[in-house]
Amino acid sequence: DANVPFEDRKAMDMYTRHKREFERAIVRLQKVDRFGFFLDQPPAEFDESYDVTESDKESDDGIRLSVGRDIVFPDTPPFNFVVLKKRLDAGRYDLDMVVMEQKRRREIKHGLELVSGSKVAAIKSGKEGVDSENSHKKSGSDNNDETMEIDLNDSDETYESIARTMLHPVGIDWEAFNSDINGMCDWAMLRDPEGLSLGSGHLGHAAHKVKKLMEEMYTTYGCKRRLEMEQSEARYRYEKTLNACGNMEAAMQGKWRKKAYPERKYERLEKTSVICDGLSDIDKSYAIYELGTSIPDSFVGLAYTYDDSGQKSENWMKTVTDQTAAPKRKRKKKDADVPTEDPNASAVKEKNKAHTAAMALANDDGVVRAQVNGAMLSLLIQVQDKVMTDLGVMHHPEARSANWDDGDHLRDYRGGAAEVEQGNNMTTLTAKQAPEAGSSLPEVAEQEVWGIDCYTRRNVMTLIETEFSSEIATEFLEKWLLPAINACPIDLAHKMSTAAKILEGLPISTDTEDISMQTRQNSPDKNKPKSPESSVFLRTALESKIKQFGPPWLKAAARLIRLASDSLDEDDGFFRIHPKGHGSVVIGEQGLKANSLVTYYRGEVYPAWRWCEKLDAIELTQKQLGLRPNLPD
């Protein structure tokens, strides 16, 4: 069809290409059998026969459907290539992608049914919304809206209707073919156990060569064809969905950085409060003196209180209230009507401007909402600080870090020993003593952290909402996908499919590990002990969380994201993950409770004037050298 895009026409021809490749593979296997041991007519007791007509192979409108879905094949392997050819004609090696799609939809509905706890699972049809109230209705109730309710006991859409919506309704089942060839060869070697040692001209030797070639073809390209077809189907389906969703959210600009930022090296402090360098003795004494205070230890979230006129002040709130509550007055004279010689003309003009500005602010709901939210946030922080101070949170033990277990001896610090501070107790531990020092399990871990921008978030939500409700999409992204992103190996963390594999429980090892291992072997530092992967703490905790609390729909949602990410071009930028520096992640099974102390703020102490000088010097240097401001860890 000339109206079909070139890429879609190319994808439609994928089955034809795979079929021809499959037939060439059979020819290659037959050529290896130089003496024709597997080409003779099989004995009657091992022969097979299937009643297949041309109408079974193709539907009326030309859609190629699997012909083997209604035929039961024996569990035993074929006797030789003659029997294998009969199975091929009967559709034994046609992979029914439609049945797989039906199974996937049933699994999604079953997962939703388990979540809702009812007999009816509400699932979205196409781009239509899901009414959460209807999900709790009985299956016999009337439903006149656009929500589609599906009883798990009812039949799904017809096989043909699903096939017509798919780009690849049928593929090549290399797994079944590989299993049959291996079984055929193993059976032959049992009939001729000495043939392998006797060499060419014997059945056992020929079977060994056929099996070896089959393993080579399957490993090289056969095992990849099913995934290639699934990704093509996903690209055909999800690319149109993402392009049509009208995503206008903000995205990270500039070149996509796929590598983590290097960890900043900090000098190990000898004590908790160290005065900055570059001060005279008298200035140091002033700085130490300023640290002393008679005020008890407490949380001070807002260090300074100020009154911004027109921002969050009481005066501004009263002005808006007065202007909105004031009754409408008669129209005043225009400024042009006021005599210029009137000494009050300028005052009247300024009063009119103030009145106009106040009315504009009062009528702008967004401005009012922002100001009220800002004021409420300031009050909330003050309340939180007071509550945590009254509860004595500042004197609680710090959250234990998994990085303390090795004493931080694998990090490039110049201090040597690791500091462990809990409350007011300070102890210095060597690297050998550190593992025995912790009496509690780690709660947090320090590692490279990653995140997504608003544009990527919207794309993930859009895809999940094609199969699930918006509530499930939000839970999947915030509670499962974001932790999985930070649980990925550092070299693969920029790929969304890696996080999806973790949620699916699939292995995440790739060729990248082999390349890095070869590079390490050729490196002069190959004998240097390799530091443990920082993200392994979170990955272990997340895998345990998935086993205990993973919802039934988690793997289905993760598979959807994996196929979409792998099938769509990275340059399209639909699923970009960006490095954010180094940070802390929660790895404890119980998480962090409310009003918990994570760690104390440690660092050099600067007098106020010295700190301002430092900021001015940094800003001036960045402008002169054209440097971008560095983000904090």
N, C-alpha and C positions, 0 to 999 in steps of 0.2 A: 504494500500500500504506500503510495507516494506521500500520503498525509502523515505517516508514522515517522517520527524523528529517526535520524540515522543511528543514534546510540541504541534506541529501542529495537530497531530492526537487527542491529548487530547482536543484541542480547537474545532476541528471539531465535537466532541461528545457533545459539550455544548448544542446544541439544543435538542438532545435526552434526556439529563439529565433534562433540563428545562421542556421538555414535560412531562416526567414521574412525576416530582414534581408537575406540573400543574394538571395532572390527579388525583394524590393523594389528592390534595387540593379539587377537586370536590367531591371526595369520602368522605372526612371529612365533608364537608358542608352537604352532603346528610345524613350522620349519625346523624347530629345534629337534623334533622327533624325526630324525633322518630315516629311520627304518620303518616308520609308520606303525609303531606299536599301538598308538591311540587313534588310528584312523580306520581300523577294520570295523566291520559290522559287529555290534556287541552280541553276546549270547542272549537268547530269548528271555532268560530269567532276569537279566540286567537291563533290558531295553525298556524304553519309556515311550509313551504315545500321548499326545495332547490334541484335542479337537479345537483348532483355532481357525477362525475365518477372518477375512479382511475387514469385515464390519466391526469386529472386536478391536481392531487396532486403531481405528480412527473414527471420530464422531462425524455426524452429518455436516457440521459446519467447518470441519477441517482441524479442530483442536485435537492434538495428540494426547490420548489418555492411556493410562497404564492398563495393559491387557492381562496382567497376571494377578490382579487383585481378587478375582473370583476363582482362581485355580490354586489347588493345594499341591505343593511340590513335596516329594519325599525328603526325609531328613538325611538320607544317605547321599554321598557325593556321586556325581555322574561317573559311569564306567569309563568313558573315553570322550573324545571330541565329538563324536557322532551324537551321543546323548546330550552333550552340552549344547550342541547346535539346536537340538529340539527344544531344550529349555529356553534358549535364547529367543527362538521364534514364538514361544508361548508367553514371553514377557517376564521370565524369571529375573532378568537383570535390568528390568525397567524399574527405577526408583520412583514410587508413587509419591510425588510431592504434595498432592492434594490430600491424601490420607494423613500425611505429616502435619499439614495445616489444620485439618480437622482435629487432630490430636492436640495440637497447640491451643486451639480455641477451647477445647474441653478442659484442658488443664487450667486455663485462665478462669473459666467459669467455676470450676471446682474450687479454686483458691478463693475466689470472691464469695462463694457460698459458705466456705468455712469461716471467712471473716465475718460475714453478716449473721451467721448462725441461723439462717432460714433455709427453706427448701428452694427458694427462687433466688437466683443470682442476677443482679442487674448488670448488664454489660452494654457499653456504648456501641452504636451502629454507625460506622463512618465517623463524621464530625459532629453528630448530634450530641447534645448534652445529656447528662444522667441526672434524673431527679432522685435525690437520696431518699425522699419520703416513699417513693414507689417501690424501693427495694425491700421494704418491710411489708408490702401488701401480699395478700394471699394470691396464689396462682390463679384462682378462679375469679378474682375481682376484675371489674371493668377498668380499662385503661385507655383513655382517649387521647393522651398526649403522644409525643414523638419518642418517648422512652421505650426501648424494646426489652421486654422481660422474657427470659428464657428459662424454662424448667429443665433441670438437668436430665430428667427422664424423657423429655421430648426429643424428637429427632432434630438434628441441625439442618443447616441449609443443604440442599441437594448437592451431590458430588459434582454434577455438571455445572451448576451455578458457581460454585467455588472455583472450579477449574477455569472458567471463562474470565475470572477476575485476576488470575495469576499469569505472570509472564512465562513461568516455567512449570507447567503442571506435571511434567515427567522428566526424570533424569536417569543417569546410569548408576546402577547399584554395584559399585566396585567392591564393596565389602562382601556381598554375596558371591560375586565372581571369584574374588581372591580365596574365599573359604572353599568354594567348590573345586578350584584347581588344586589347592593344597591337599584337600581330601582325596581327590582323584590320584594324585601322585603318591600320597602316603599309602593308599590302598594298593597301588601297583607295586610299591617297594615291599609291601608285606607278601605279595604273591611271588616276588623274586628277590628275596633278601640278600642273595649273593651277587646280584647283578651290578651293584655299585662298585664292588671291589674287582669284578671281572672286566669292567671297562666298557668301551663302545661296543654296540651290537647286542646289548642286553636291556631288558625292560627296566630293571632297577636303575641302571645308569641313565637311561633316557628320562625316566621320571624325576630323577634328581636334577637334571639340567633344566627340565621344564619348570620345576618348582623354584629353582634359583632365579630363573628369568622372571617368573611371576612376582617374586618378592621384590626384585629390582624395579619392575614397572610400577608396582603398587606403591612402593616407597617414593619413587621419583615423581609421579604425577597422578596415579590412580586415587590415592587417598585424599587428594586436594580438590577433586572435581565436585564433590558434593558441597563443600564449603564455598567453592567458587560460584556455584549455582544459587546457593542461599544468599550470598552477598549481592549477586546480581538482582535477585528478587527483592531484596531489601532496598537496594538503591532505586529500583524502579518504583517502589511503593513510597519510601520515606522522603526521597528528594522532592517529589511533587508536594508532599505534605508540608515540608519545611519552607519551600519557596512560596507556598500559597498562604502561610500563616501570617504574613505581614509583620515579621519581627522587626521592630524599630527600637529595641532596647540598646542601651549604651554598650559598646564593646571596647576592649583594650586596644589602643591605637599603636601604630608602629610595627616593626618586625616581630613576629612571634618568637619569643624566647622559649626554647624547649629544654634548656639545661638549668639546673638549680644554681642559685647564687652561692658562691663560695662562703664558707662559714668565717665570720670575722674572728680574729684571734685577740682575745682579751688577756691583759696581764692579770695574773692571780693576785688579789689583794691580800696583804698580810693581816689586815684586820677589817672590821666592818666599815669604819669611817676613816678615809684617807683624804688628806687635804691635797688639792691639785698642785701640780708643779708650777714653777715660775713665780711664786710669791716670796716676798721678803719674810724674814722671821717675824716681824711685827704684824704683817698681814696674816700670816698663818695663825698667830696667837689670837688675832681678832676673829678669824674664822672659827677656831676652836671655841672661843668664848661664846660666839653666836649659837653654837650647837646646844649650849646649856639652857635649860628652861625649867621653870617650876611647874609648868602645865603637865598633867599626867599624860601617859601615852594614850593616844586616841586616833581614830580615823578622821582625816580631814580631806574629804574628796574635793571640796571647793575651797581652794586656798585663799581666794580673794572674793569679796562681795562688792558689787558695784551696781550703779543705777544707770542703765542706758536709757536715756529719754527717747521715747519712740520705739523702744525695743520690748523689754520685759517689765518695765516699770509700772508701778501702781498708777502713776499719773497718766500713762498711755492707756491703760485699761479703763480708767475713769473717763478719759476723753472719748474713747470709742463708745462707751455706755451712754454718755451724755448726748453724743451726736445721733445715735440710733434711737434713743428714747425721746429726743426733742420733737415736739409736734411740728408739722410743716407750717411754715410761715409764708406770708405773702411775698411775692417777688419784689426784691429790692431794686433800687435804681442801679443802672449799669455804672461801671466806673467812669464811662464817658460823661454820664449825667452829673457827676460830682464836680463842683467848680474847682478849677486848678488852683485858685487862690485860697481855697479852704485849707487851713493848716492841718485839719484832720484827714485830708484826702489820702495821704500815704498810709496812715494807720488803718483807714477803712480798707484800703487795697490789700494790705498785709493780712488783715482779719479775714477777708474773703478768700485769700489763697489758703490760709490755714483751715478755713471751713471746708473748702473743696478737697484738700488733702485728707482731712479727717473723714469726710464722707466716703472718699475712694477706699480708704483703708477699712472703714466699717462695712462697706459693701463687698469687700473681697474676702470670701470665706476662707480661701487658702491662706491668706496672710494672718487672719485671726486664728485659724487652727494652728498654724506654725508657732505663733507667739504663745498661745495657751499651752501647747505641748512643751515648748521650751521652758516656760515657767514651772509647769508641773514636773518636768524632769529634774530641774534644780532642787525643788522641794523634796522629790523622791530620794535624790542622792543624799541630802542632808539627813533624812529619816533613816536611810540605810546605814549611814556612818554612825549615827547615834545607837542604833540597835546593835551593830557589830561591836561597838565599843563597850556597851553594857554587857554583852555576852562574853567579853574577854577573848574575842577571836584573835587579837594580836598576840596573845600569849599561848595560842595553840601550837602544836607541832606543825612544821611545814609538810606539805605534800611530798612524799618520797619520790625521787626521780629514779627511773631505771638506769640512767647513766651513772649513778653513784655506785652501782654494783661492781664496776670495774675501777673505781677510784679515779675515773677520768684519765687514767694513765695513757690511753691511746690518743688523747688529744694533745695538740701542740701548745701546751701552756708552759710558761717559764717559771711558774711558782713551785711545781713539784707535787706537793701533797694536795689532797682534796679536802675542802672544808665541808663539814656537815654541821649546820646550825639548826637547832630546834628550840624555839622560844628564846630564852636568854642564855642557853647553854651552848658554848662554842667548843668544839673539839677538832683537833687536826689529826687526820688518819692517813697512813701510808697506803699505797696501792694494794699491798698484800693484806692489810687489815680491813680495807673498805668492804669487801664482800660479806665479812662476818659482822659488820657494824650495824646493819639494818635489821631491826627486829620486826619490821612490817613489810608487806609486799609493796612493790612500786605502784604508784598511782598515776604518775605522769612520765613522759619521756620527751627528751629534747631531740629534734630532728629537723630536716628540711620540710617546709610546709608549702602546700600548693592550694590554688583556689580557681574559681571560674568567675567570669564576668556576667553581667546581666543578660547579654545576648546569648551566651551559651546556656544559661539557666532557663531562658524562655524556650530554647530549642529542645532541651531535655523534657521540660514540662509538656510541650506540644506533642512529642512522640508518645510519652507515657499516657497522655490523655486520649490518644486514639484507641487505646485498649482498656484503660482503667479510668476511675473517677479522678477528679482534681484533688480530692483529699489524699488518695493513695499516691498520686504524683508528687504532692508536697512532702509526704512522709518518706517516700523513696529517696527523694533528692536530699533532704535535710538530715535524715537519720541514718541513711545507708550509703548513698553515693559519695557524699563529701568525706566521711571517714575512710571509705575505700580508696578515694583518690590519694589521701595522705598515707595509705598503707602500701602503696605501690613502690617497687624498687625505683631508685632515683633515676635510672636510665630510661625507664618506661613510664614515669609518672605523668608525662605530658599527653599520653594516649588514653582517651576515654575508655577504649576497649579493655585496657589492663585492669581498671577498676571494676568494670563489669564482670571480667573473668573471676575476680576475687569473690564477688557476690554470688556468682554461679557455682563456685567451688571448683573451677577449672584450673589446670596448671598455667602459670604465667611465664615459664621459661621460654626463651626464644633464642634465635641465632645471636642476639646481642651478647648473651652471656658467653657463648663460645668465642666470639671475637675478642671480648674483654679478657678472657682467659689466655688466648694466644698472645695478646698484647702484653699481658703480665709476664708470661713465660719468656718473652724476648726482652723484657725490661731488666736493667741492671739491679733494680730493687726487688727482684722476684723472690728473694729469700726473706724479705722484710715481712713480718706478720701483718696480715690483712685485717684492717679494722672491721668490726661487725657492721652489717647494714643497719642504719639507724631506724628504718621504717619497719623492721621485723617485730619490734615490740607491739606496735599498733596492729600490724597484720595478724599476729597471734591472738591478740585480744579480740579483734573483729571476727576472726574465724570462730572463736569460742562463742561470741555473741550471736552469730548467725545460727549456730547449731542449737542454741538454747531458746532464742527468741525470734528467729527469722520468720516472718509471715509467709503463708503459703504462696503468695503471688510474687515473692522476691526474685526467684530465679527466672520466672517468665519475663518480668520487667527488665532485669539485667540482660537477658538474652536479646531483648529488643534493642537496647542501647548498644550492645556489642556489635550486632549485625549492622546497625545503622552507622556506627563509627567506623567499622572496618570497610564498609562498602562505599561510603562517601569519600571523596577526595579530601585529603588534609588541607590542601590549598583553599578549599571552599570555606574553611573556618567555622564550620557549624559547631564543633565541639572542642574548642581550644581551652587548654588548662595552662595556667600561668604560675611560675614560681613566685613565692612571697617572702623568701628569706628563710630564717630559722625561727622556730617557735616551739611551744610545748603542746603535746597532745595527751588526752586522757586515755589511760590504758587499764585502769582499775575496773574490775567487774561491776562494782557498785557505783562507779562514776565518782564525781565530787559532790558532796552534799552542799546544801545552801549554807552560806556564811562560813565557808571553809577558807583557811589560809593556804594559799598556794606557795608563796615564797616572799621573802622580804626584799625591799628595794635596796640594792647595794651599788656602790659606785663612789667616785671621787666627789668630794665636797668643794663647791665653788662659792665664793662670795658673789652676791648679786651683780656687782659691777664687773667682776672678772668673767662671769658667765655671759653677760651681754657683749663684752669685748670678743669673746670666742665666737659667738654667733655672727657678729659683724665681720670678723675675719674669714669665717667659712663662706659667708655669702659673697664677700668681695672676691675671694679666690675662685669660687665657682663661676662668677661672671667673667672674670679675666681669662680663665682657661676653658670656658664653655662647657662646664661639667653639669650634669643633671643632679639634683638633690638626691642624696642617698636615703633610702627608706630604712627605718629602724628594724632590728631583728624582732 
